[in-house]
Structure formats: structure tokens, C-alpha cells
Amino acid sequence: MNVLWIVVDCLRRDRLSCYGARRRPAPHLDRFARDCVVLDQMVSPHIPTQPAHTTFFSGRDVFDHQIVAQGGLQELDPGVPLLPSLLRDAGWFTGAVDNIGRWIQPAFERYDPYPRWNHDGSLPWRNGEEVTARGLTLLREAVQDPRPFFLFLHYWDPHTPYLPPPPFDRMYYAGDERSPGATSMDPVWNSPWFANYFREWLDGVRDIEYVKAQYDASIAYGDACMARVFHALAQWNLLDDTLIIVQADHGEELDDHGCWFDHHGLYDTNVLVPALLRLPGAQHAGARIAPMTSVLDLAPTVLQALGLPDRAIGLAGTALQPWFGGQTAPLREALYLTECTWMRKRGWRTGEWKLIEALEPDIYGKPALELYHLPSDPGECRNRALDAPEVVHRLQAARDAHIARRLEATGRPDPILVQADALRTWQPRFIAGRQGGTERSSVQQ
Ligand SMILES: [Zn+2]
């Protein structure tokens, strides 16, 4: 059996119709989802991009793999195997179209790192077309190889800054984004941190609906690119013998919590990600897994599907196969969350509550402690930390017990405490001068 694993960076789950999308910017993904098992509550516990990818490819949590931050402060211990290297050793052809590099690259036999994005205006900002073209070349190579394959394609199109090419750029917005009467962008322009960065691609924009429409248009562009991959899979008769995973590594903040147009914050807009599993022959199409799952569950699920469950020893997640057939029991009571972007936080998410605790002052001025009741407040808008202290204490105790268990089990330090915020360390000029720039968008992944 083959595996094709597609990550759409920054794709919010609420942009897919299977998760209740209002505007439907991804018709090809929506159609693809009809043949899939849909994971209703898939959490990506360690954000942003590099910790997330390390987590789902290793099947290990942040205490184990230690990759909590972006940047170059910590390298993955070569003793921590990643799924592609396990499969390569087991006889699979492994290939990727991706630009993370670092420890992801050597895990693959063939790694096609698309060149640095062309930002001179002659090509789309993110260029899903290039990912697709390289992906199809790699797929053709994989089909000709006698071994089964494991391929990874990494799309970036809805990543900030949202600069979709025409005709997508005006697909979801027909007004005048610079109308003098519009004021909805005022809070964005009045926030000091990223105003210079926003000015570079949104100068003069006064209507926040325009920016949200550009995010959706970027999704639509990437979706049109991915359609060619889905078409090739059908044309080359690969759908009966290939497990296809489509997921996001994290979501995105638009104007949900005052952290604009990026993936800051441990809110569900960021950590609850779309996840679609198309089994060979579209088995269990239409099934939904309701309990809270984690990207940690994906590696053991793939190993189980490939008949290699013995390779899953030491992984933190659970193979999801019993849930494909209707199992409804919870997989876990809670998940430990970490964020190391422009701020450093940790969280504890149960089916009912979300606790977020800042480890240094939040650049947006948010309180150090946030508590949300997810069933009654799924948008996480009403901070209950002050009026439910007993819940805070109960969740803190459970989280701290989990941390203590994991520290003892791994014998490694708590990475969120010993590693500084890599982005601040990496981009001191940006922080010191509060200056944005196009380079910033290339490093904030
Ligand atoms: Zn990402």
C-alpha cells in the first residue's frame, strides 16, 4: 500500500464544507472529503510549523522530540526516527516536495526542496503550481519504482501574507477595500507590533473583510493546484492502493482573538486542524471520528495500515483503525499544548475546557491565564479564568502531573522552559524596532 500525505499550511478547518464552511473556497478538497474518514476534533498540539511537522512525522510529543520552537536553537536527536525513514528502511520509496529541510529532509530518499519563493511579483507569492508540478514529477517517479511509495507534499498558499494571483484575488470580494467609510481595520492599524508588515501588503486597506477574502482566495488557488494531483491519482489507478492524508499543521487567526493574519495563540482556530483520511478504495467513506484525536495518532495509524504495527513502539498516539468502523470511545482525556512563535505559551485541552498559560508577556497584551468552556463558547471569546478558579486549579494540577510524568519518562528537559522564543531570538531587529518586512513572512512558518 502507498501513502500520500498532503499538508496545507495554515488551512483552517472551518474553510472546508465537511466542517461547516460558510464560503466554500476549496471545492476540490470538499469533493475529495466525501470519500474520506473525517476527523472532527483533530488537535495539532505543538505549533508552529516545525514542531508540528516533527510531531506528526515522529509520532512523539514535545517532551520526547524536544522541538518546541522554530529556528535553529535545537536540532532533532538523530535517535528519534521519523515515519518516512522508518518506511524507507522497511522497503518503501520515500519522497517529499517541501522546504522545511533540517531533519525532515534526510528522512526521505528523494527530497525536492522547491527554491526560495519568487517575490518579485512575476509569480504567485506561494506558488502551489510549483508544488504540484514537482509533486507530479515525483509521483511519476514513484509509480515507476517497483517499491510502494510514501510521498509528502507541502502546500503553503494560505500562509500570510495573503497574496493570491488573479482571478482568485477578487473572487470573494467585490467592494472597495480602501473605502474611507470603512473602519474594521482600525484595530489592526492601531496595534503596534506588525503594522509595518501589514503595511507592505495591505497599505490603505480599511475593510477587514477584504483580508479574510484574500485568505480564502489563497485557499482557492491552492485547491485548484491540488485538483491536478487528485486527478493524476485517479488517472494512474492509484486510488485503490493508496492511503491519502490531507491535513493542516495548524490553522490561522484572522480577526478572531485580536491576533491578526497569522498563527499566534493556542486557540482552536490554530490547534484544531482539518484532517481527512482517504483509505484505499474509499473504505469507510463518510465516516466521522468524533472524539478528540491528535496528529500524534497519524503515524501509528499509517504503520497499522501498512502492516507494520511493531514499528510503532514508543509512539505517543493511538492507531485510529477501530474508530473507522464506528468505535466511539474517547481516545484521551486531555492534550498538552505548546506554542513558541512570537510568544511562548502552554495549554491543556480537555473535551470541555481549554487552559492557556503565558510563560512570558503576551505581545498582544492578553492576560497571562485564559480559560475557555469549549461546549458553550467554541469561539473562545469569554475568558473564565477569574470566575472559575477551581477549574483553573484542577486543570493546572492535571497538566502539571502530565508534565512531571513525561519529564520522568523521557529524562529530558522541559523544552518550553529551556528554549527561548526562537522567532524573537532569530529576528531581533524586528522586535527591537518593531519593524516588519517581507522577509519576516518567509521565516514565520
Ligand atoms: Zn505551518
Residues whose N, C-alpha, C, O or C-beta is under 5 A from the ligand:
A	BS01	ZN	D9 C10 P48 T49 D249 Q445
